[in-house]
């Protein structure tokens, strides 16, 4: 009886070792799969229009960097505004690239996600997203979702990429200007079939 016990034990140990090896291999393969949002995407205008919020007149009025300066013969009038407000850029902020592009490619690299917008100006075509806090932007992602947040002296911006159940890429961008209501923009993209 003792002999049977010792012959069964090595078989059980070998089976357990094989099971653990298969689990480790499966986990390693799953970890190396690219995110579901990787690939080339093109804007689906019809689906995007279905998700568009109607903006009222109040939300369209975004505060400017400063009031106009009024002067008479070169002498500024009191209360005429000017650049007395600190912390504001005289330039208006552009909409994020994701709201201006019609085509985009998303690829995963070493600890980063690269977004490429071929139809934008060459200086705006590449956006690198790094995990954690990098250059004022907080980013995180997993296989199913990519998120990024940042704030400036004028606004807060939150961007989310996720794939819907129908296989389309949904992008949600929330922009909150100071002294204005938060605006949420949604865009839908279709995957471009690879050749």
Secondary structure as the mmCIF struct_conf table of DSSP 4:
data_model
#
loop_
_struct_conf.conf_type_id
_struct_conf.id
_struct_conf.beg_label_comp_id
_struct_conf.beg_label_asym_id
_struct_conf.beg_label_seq_id
_struct_conf.end_label_comp_id
_struct_conf.end_label_asym_id
_struct_conf.end_label_seq_id
HELX_RH_AL_P HELX_RH_AL_P1 UNK A 2 UNK A 31
TURN_TY1_P TURN_TY1_P1 UNK A 32 UNK A 32
BEND BEND1 UNK A 33 UNK A 33
HELX_LH_PP_P HELX_LH_PP_P1 UNK A 34 UNK A 35
TURN_TY1_P TURN_TY1_P2 UNK A 36 UNK A 37
STRN STRN1 UNK A 39 UNK A 43
HELX_RH_AL_P HELX_RH_AL_P2 UNK A 45 UNK A 51
HELX_LH_PP_P HELX_LH_PP_P2 UNK A 52 UNK A 56
HELX_RH_AL_P HELX_RH_AL_P3 UNK A 57 UNK A 60
HELX_LH_PP_P HELX_LH_PP_P3 UNK A 62 UNK A 64
BEND BEND2 UNK A 65 UNK A 66
HELX_LH_PP_P HELX_LH_PP_P4 UNK A 67 UNK A 69
STRN STRN2 UNK A 71 UNK A 72
TURN_TY1_P TURN_TY1_P3 UNK A 73 UNK A 74
STRN STRN3 UNK A 75 UNK A 76
HELX_LH_PP_P HELX_LH_PP_P5 UNK A 77 UNK A 77
TURN_TY1_P TURN_TY1_P4 UNK A 78 UNK A 79
BEND BEND3 UNK A 83 UNK A 83
BEND BEND4 UNK A 85 UNK A 85
TURN_TY1_P TURN_TY1_P5 UNK A 86 UNK A 87
BEND BEND5 UNK A 90 UNK A 91
HELX_LH_PP_P HELX_LH_PP_P6 UNK A 92 UNK A 96
HELX_RH_3T_P HELX_RH_3T_P1 UNK A 97 UNK A 99
TURN_TY1_P TURN_TY1_P6 UNK A 100 UNK A 100
BEND BEND6 UNK A 102 UNK A 102
STRN STRN4 UNK A 103 UNK A 109
TURN_TY1_P TURN_TY1_P7 UNK A 110 UNK A 111
STRN STRN5 UNK A 112 UNK A 116
TURN_TY1_P TURN_TY1_P8 UNK A 118 UNK A 119
BEND BEND7 UNK A 120 UNK A 120
HELX_RH_3T_P HELX_RH_3T_P2 UNK A 122 UNK A 124
BEND BEND8 UNK A 125 UNK A 125
STRN STRN6 UNK A 126 UNK A 130
BEND BEND9 UNK A 131 UNK A 131
STRN STRN7 UNK A 132 UNK A 134
TURN_TY1_P TURN_TY1_P9 UNK A 135 UNK A 136
STRN STRN8 UNK A 137 UNK A 141
BEND BEND10 UNK A 143 UNK A 144
STRN STRN9 UNK A 145 UNK A 151
BEND BEND11 UNK A 153 UNK A 154
STRN STRN10 UNK A 155 UNK A 163
TURN_TY1_P TURN_TY1_P10 UNK A 165 UNK A 166
BEND BEND12 UNK A 167 UNK A 167
STRN STRN11 UNK A 169 UNK A 177
TURN_TY1_P TURN_TY1_P11 UNK A 178 UNK A 179
BEND BEND13 UNK A 180 UNK A 180
STRN STRN12 UNK A 182 UNK A 191
HELX_LH_PP_P HELX_LH_PP_P7 UNK A 192 UNK A 194
#
